[in-house]
Amino acid sequence: MSAADGTVDLMTRPHPWRDLRALAHVTLHLTADLGPGVWGATDGARRIWLDKGLTQRERRSTLAHELEHLRRGHTGCQDPATERAVEAAAARYLLPEIREIADALVWAGCHLDTAADELWVDEQLLRARLEHLHPAERAILVERLGRVEVWA
């Protein structure tokens, strides 16, 4: 959320850790036992597991993803279409401001990992956000970047 002067107000920025604290019935478990390539999981009701080897931005992105599964009541593995929908919702939650995304991409020279680091998310989540742009958001990126195919 940007302030009137164009700066980002860190107190209103989406904060999945704050969201988790508000869910007193949900317990977070850090583990190394999720399996290869699995960063997080939830039972859909009371527990979220995160891989303890994740970086801070990976934990933030994965927690937002798992909280979205929890909100939807998902249990167990989901089909690829559902996972994409959950990732898109988590991306829109953590990255609601298209101008902030555009600023990060300009600053990073359109290098997605660098822009993701600036936005405090992982590259996968930034890609998900860019893959699900509203036409008005796409127009803003084209105006700022001159193109939008950098992440295609």
Phi and psi restraints in degrees (value plus and minus 20) as a CYANA .aco file:
   2 SER   PHI    -111.8   -71.8
   2 SER   PSI     123.7   163.7
   3 ALA   PHI    -100.0   -60.0
   3 ALA   PSI     151.1   191.1
   4 ALA   PHI     -78.7   -38.7
   4 ALA   PSI     -50.1   -10.1
   5 ASP   PHI    -105.6   -65.6
   5 ASP   PSI     -15.0    25.0
   6 GLY   PHI      72.1   112.1
   6 GLY   PSI     -26.6    13.4
   7 THR   PHI    -102.6   -62.6
   7 THR   PSI     141.7   181.7
   8 VAL   PHI    -111.1   -71.1
   8 VAL   PSI     107.0   147.0
   9 ASP   PHI    -105.0   -65.0
   9 ASP   PSI      85.4   125.4
  10 LEU   PHI     -86.1   -46.1
  10 LEU   PSI     -41.8    -1.8
  11 MET   PHI     -95.3   -55.3
  11 MET   PSI     -43.3    -3.3
  12 THR   PHI    -125.2   -85.2
  12 THR   PSI     -23.5    16.5
  13 ARG   PHI     -80.8   -40.8
  13 ARG   PSI     119.3   159.3
  14 PRO   PHI     -71.7   -31.7
  14 PRO   PSI     116.8   156.8
  15 HIS   PHI    -157.4  -117.4
  15 HIS   PSI      71.0   111.0
  16 PRO   PHI     -81.4   -41.4
  16 PRO   PSI     -47.5    -7.5
  17 TRP   PHI     -87.0   -47.0
  17 TRP   PSI     -58.8   -18.8
  18 ARG   PHI     -85.3   -45.3
  18 ARG   PSI     -60.6   -20.6
  19 ASP   PHI     -80.9   -40.9
  19 ASP   PSI     -62.0   -22.0
  20 LEU   PHI     -83.7   -43.7
  20 LEU   PSI     -63.3   -23.3
  21 ARG   PHI     -79.5   -39.5
  21 ARG   PSI     -52.1   -12.1
  22 ALA   PHI     -91.9   -51.9
  22 ALA   PSI     -35.1     4.9
  23 LEU   PHI    -120.9   -80.9
  23 LEU   PSI      58.1    98.1
  24 ALA   PHI     -78.8   -38.8
  24 ALA   PSI     -44.4    -4.4
  25 HIS   PHI    -101.8   -61.8
  25 HIS   PSI     -27.4    12.6
  26 VAL   PHI    -120.9   -80.9
  26 VAL   PSI     112.0   152.0
  27 THR   PHI    -129.4   -89.4
  27 THR   PSI     114.0   154.0
  28 LEU   PHI    -118.4   -78.4
  28 LEU   PSI     113.6   153.6
  29 HIS   PHI    -142.2  -102.2
  29 HIS   PSI     106.6   146.6
  30 LEU   PHI    -116.1   -76.1
  30 LEU   PSI     108.9   148.9
  31 THR   PHI    -167.3  -127.3
  31 THR   PSI     141.2   181.2
  32 ALA   PHI    -129.2   -89.2
  32 ALA   PSI      -7.7    32.3
  33 ASP   PHI    -129.0   -89.0
  33 ASP   PSI       5.6    45.6
  34 LEU   PHI    -104.4   -64.4
  34 LEU   PSI     -36.1     3.9
  35 GLY   PHI      82.5   122.5
  35 GLY   PSI     141.6   181.6
  36 PRO   PHI     -80.6   -40.6
  36 PRO   PSI     109.0   149.0
  37 GLY   PHI      57.1    97.1
  37 GLY   PSI     -19.9    20.1
  38 VAL   PHI    -118.3   -78.3
  38 VAL   PSI     100.4   140.4
  39 TRP   PHI    -117.5   -77.5
  39 TRP   PSI     -43.3    -3.3
  40 GLY   PHI    -181.8  -141.8
  40 GLY   PSI     144.4   184.4
  41 ALA   PHI    -179.0  -139.0
  41 ALA   PSI     141.2   181.2
  42 THR   PHI    -164.6  -124.6
  42 THR   PSI     135.1   175.1
  43 ASP   PHI    -109.7   -69.7
  43 ASP   PSI     -20.2    19.8
  44 GLY   PHI      64.1   104.1
  44 GLY   PSI     -19.7    20.3
  45 ALA   PHI    -160.7  -120.7
  45 ALA   PSI     -74.3   -34.3
  46 ARG   PHI    -151.5  -111.5
  46 ARG   PSI     -29.8    10.2
  47 ARG   PHI    -155.5  -115.5
  47 ARG   PSI     123.0   163.0
  48 ILE   PHI    -149.0  -109.0
  48 ILE   PSI     115.0   155.0
  49 TRP   PHI    -134.6   -94.6
  49 TRP   PSI     115.4   155.4
  50 LEU   PHI    -144.2  -104.2
  50 LEU   PSI     123.5   163.5
  51 ASP   PHI     -85.6   -45.6
  51 ASP   PSI     107.0   147.0
  52 LYS   PHI     -93.1   -53.1
  52 LYS   PSI     -27.4    12.6
  53 GLY   PHI    -111.8   -71.8
  53 GLY   PSI     -16.1    23.9
  54 LEU   PHI     -93.2   -53.2
  54 LEU   PSI     131.6   171.6
  55 THR   PHI     -94.0   -54.0
  55 THR   PSI     151.8   191.8
  56 GLN   PHI     -80.6   -40.6
  56 GLN   PSI     -65.8   -25.8
  57 ARG   PHI     -89.8   -49.8
  57 ARG   PSI     -52.2   -12.2
  58 GLU   PHI     -87.1   -47.1
  58 GLU   PSI     -60.3   -20.3
  59 ARG   PHI     -82.7   -42.7
  59 ARG   PSI     -64.3   -24.3
  60 ARG   PHI     -80.9   -40.9
  60 ARG   PSI     -66.9   -26.9
  61 SER   PHI     -86.3   -46.3
  61 SER   PSI     -63.4   -23.4
  62 THR   PHI     -88.6   -48.6
  62 THR   PSI     -59.2   -19.2
  63 LEU   PHI     -81.9   -41.9
  63 LEU   PSI     -63.3   -23.3
  64 ALA   PHI     -79.9   -39.9
  64 ALA   PSI     -60.8   -20.8
  65 HIS   PHI     -82.4   -42.4
  65 HIS   PSI     -68.0   -28.0
  66 GLU   PHI     -88.8   -48.8
  66 GLU   PSI     -54.0   -14.0
  67 LEU   PHI     -84.2   -44.2
  67 LEU   PSI     -55.4   -15.4
  68 GLU   PHI     -85.9   -45.9
  68 GLU   PSI     -61.1   -21.1
  69 HIS   PHI     -78.6   -38.6
  69 HIS   PSI     -64.8   -24.8
  70 LEU   PHI     -80.6   -40.6
  70 LEU   PSI     -65.4   -25.4
  71 ARG   PHI     -78.8   -38.8
  71 ARG   PSI     -53.5   -13.5
  72 ARG   PHI    -108.4   -68.4
  72 ARG   PSI     -25.4    14.6
  73 GLY   PHI      54.0    94.0
  73 GLY   PSI       1.8    41.8
  74 HIS   PHI     -91.5   -51.5
  74 HIS   PSI     119.4   159.4
  75 THR   PHI    -147.0  -107.0
  75 THR   PSI     125.5   165.5
  76 GLY   PHI      48.6    88.6
  76 GLY   PSI    -190.7  -150.7
  77 CYS   PHI     -90.8   -50.8
  77 CYS   PSI     124.0   164.0
  78 GLN   PHI    -131.9   -91.9
  78 GLN   PSI     138.9   178.9
  79 ASP   PHI     -89.9   -49.9
  79 ASP   PSI     140.2   180.2
  80 PRO   PHI     -76.2   -36.2
  80 PRO   PSI     -57.6   -17.6
  81 ALA   PHI     -84.8   -44.8
  81 ALA   PSI     -60.5   -20.5
  82 THR   PHI     -86.8   -46.8
  82 THR   PSI     -61.8   -21.8
  83 GLU   PHI     -81.0   -41.0
  83 GLU   PSI     -60.5   -20.5
  84 ARG   PHI     -84.5   -44.5
  84 ARG   PSI     -60.9   -20.9
  85 ALA   PHI     -85.0   -45.0
  85 ALA   PSI     -61.3   -21.3
  86 VAL   PHI     -85.5   -45.5
  86 VAL   PSI     -63.4   -23.4
  87 GLU   PHI     -84.0   -44.0
  87 GLU   PSI     -60.5   -20.5
  88 ALA   PHI     -83.2   -43.2
  88 ALA   PSI     -61.5   -21.5
  89 ALA   PHI     -86.3   -46.3
  89 ALA   PSI     -62.4   -22.4
  90 ALA   PHI     -83.7   -43.7
  90 ALA   PSI     -59.0   -19.0
  91 ALA   PHI     -85.7   -45.7
  91 ALA   PSI     -63.8   -23.8
  92 ARG   PHI     -86.6   -46.6
  92 ARG   PSI     -55.2   -15.2
  93 TYR   PHI     -84.7   -44.7
  93 TYR   PSI     -69.6   -29.6
  94 LEU   PHI     -96.9   -56.9
  94 LEU   PSI     -44.9    -4.9
  95 LEU   PHI    -147.2  -107.2
  95 LEU   PSI      46.3    86.3
  96 PRO   PHI     -96.3   -56.3
  96 PRO   PSI     -44.2    -4.2
  97 GLU   PHI    -117.2   -77.2
  97 GLU   PSI      86.5   126.5
  98 ILE   PHI     -84.5   -44.5
  98 ILE   PSI     -51.2   -11.2
  99 ARG   PHI     -87.9   -47.9
  99 ARG   PSI     -54.2   -14.2
 100 GLU   PHI     -86.3   -46.3
 100 GLU   PSI     -60.0   -20.0
 101 ILE   PHI     -83.8   -43.8
 101 ILE   PSI     -65.3   -25.3
 102 ALA   PHI     -80.2   -40.2
 102 ALA   PSI     -65.0   -25.0
 103 ASP   PHI     -78.4   -38.4
 103 ASP   PSI     -64.1   -24.1
 104 ALA   PHI     -85.4   -45.4
 104 ALA   PSI     -60.8   -20.8
 105 LEU   PHI     -85.7   -45.7
 105 LEU   PSI     -61.0   -21.0
 106 VAL   PHI     -83.0   -43.0
 106 VAL   PSI     -68.9   -28.9
 107 TRP   PHI     -79.5   -39.5
 107 TRP   PSI     -58.3   -18.3
 108 ALA   PHI    -107.0   -67.0
 108 ALA   PSI     -15.4    24.6
 109 GLY   PHI      42.1    82.1
 109 GLY   PSI      11.6    51.6
 110 CYS   PHI      46.3    86.3
 110 CYS   PSI      -2.9    37.1
 111 HIS   PHI    -101.2   -61.2
 111 HIS   PSI      93.7   133.7
 112 LEU   PHI     -83.2   -43.2
 112 LEU   PSI     -60.5   -20.5
 113 ASP   PHI     -84.2   -44.2
 113 ASP   PSI     -60.3   -20.3
 114 THR   PHI     -86.6   -46.6
 114 THR   PSI     -62.5   -22.5
 115 ALA   PHI     -84.3   -44.3
 115 ALA   PSI     -61.2   -21.2
 116 ALA   PHI     -81.6   -41.6
 116 ALA   PSI     -61.6   -21.6
 117 ASP   PHI     -80.5   -40.5
 117 ASP   PSI     -63.8   -23.8
 118 GLU   PHI     -82.4   -42.4
 118 GLU   PSI     -54.1   -14.1
 119 LEU   PHI    -107.7   -67.7
 119 LEU   PSI     -23.2    16.8
 120 TRP   PHI      47.0    87.0
 120 TRP   PSI      19.1    59.1
 121 VAL   PHI    -156.7  -116.7
 121 VAL   PSI     150.6   190.6
 122 ASP   PHI    -107.2   -67.2
 122 ASP   PSI     143.8   183.8
 123 GLU   PHI     -81.6   -41.6
 123 GLU   PSI     -58.4   -18.4
 124 GLN   PHI     -78.4   -38.4
 124 GLN   PSI     -62.9   -22.9
 125 LEU   PHI     -88.6   -48.6
 125 LEU   PSI     -60.4   -20.4
 126 LEU   PHI     -81.8   -41.8
 126 LEU   PSI     -63.4   -23.4
 127 ARG   PHI     -78.8   -38.8
 127 ARG   PSI     -62.9   -22.9
 128 ALA   PHI     -80.6   -40.6
 128 ALA   PSI     -60.9   -20.9
 129 ARG   PHI     -84.8   -44.8
 129 ARG   PSI     -61.6   -21.6
 130 LEU   PHI     -91.7   -51.7
 130 LEU   PSI     -45.2    -5.2
 131 GLU   PHI     -98.6   -58.6
 131 GLU   PSI     -31.6     8.4
 132 HIS   PHI    -145.8  -105.8
 132 HIS   PSI      28.9    68.9
 133 LEU   PHI    -101.9   -61.9
 133 LEU   PSI     122.0   162.0
 134 HIS   PHI     -92.9   -52.9
 134 HIS   PSI     128.9   168.9
 135 PRO   PHI     -72.8   -32.8
 135 PRO   PSI     -56.2   -16.2
 136 ALA   PHI     -87.0   -47.0
 136 ALA   PSI     -56.5   -16.5
 137 GLU   PHI     -87.8   -47.8
 137 GLU   PSI     -61.9   -21.9
 138 ARG   PHI     -79.2   -39.2
 138 ARG   PSI     -61.8   -21.8
 139 ALA   PHI     -81.8   -41.8
 139 ALA   PSI     -59.1   -19.1
 140 ILE   PHI     -83.9   -43.9
 140 ILE   PSI     -63.1   -23.1
 141 LEU   PHI     -86.1   -46.1
 141 LEU   PSI     -61.0   -21.0
 142 VAL   PHI     -81.2   -41.2
 142 VAL   PSI     -61.8   -21.8
 143 GLU   PHI     -81.7   -41.7
 143 GLU   PSI     -63.4   -23.4
 144 ARG   PHI     -97.4   -57.4
 144 ARG   PSI     -59.1   -19.1
 145 LEU   PHI    -123.9   -83.9
 145 LEU   PSI     -38.0     2.0
 146 GLY   PHI      61.8   101.8
 146 GLY   PSI     -25.6    14.4
 147 ARG   PHI    -185.4  -145.4
 147 ARG   PSI     147.5   187.5
 148 VAL   PHI    -151.8  -111.8
 148 VAL   PSI     -18.5    21.5
 149 GLU   PHI    -100.8   -60.8
 149 GLU   PSI     -16.5    23.5
 150 VAL   PHI     -81.6   -41.6
 150 VAL   PSI     -44.9    -4.9
 151 TRP   PHI    -131.5   -91.5
 151 TRP   PSI     -18.2    21.8
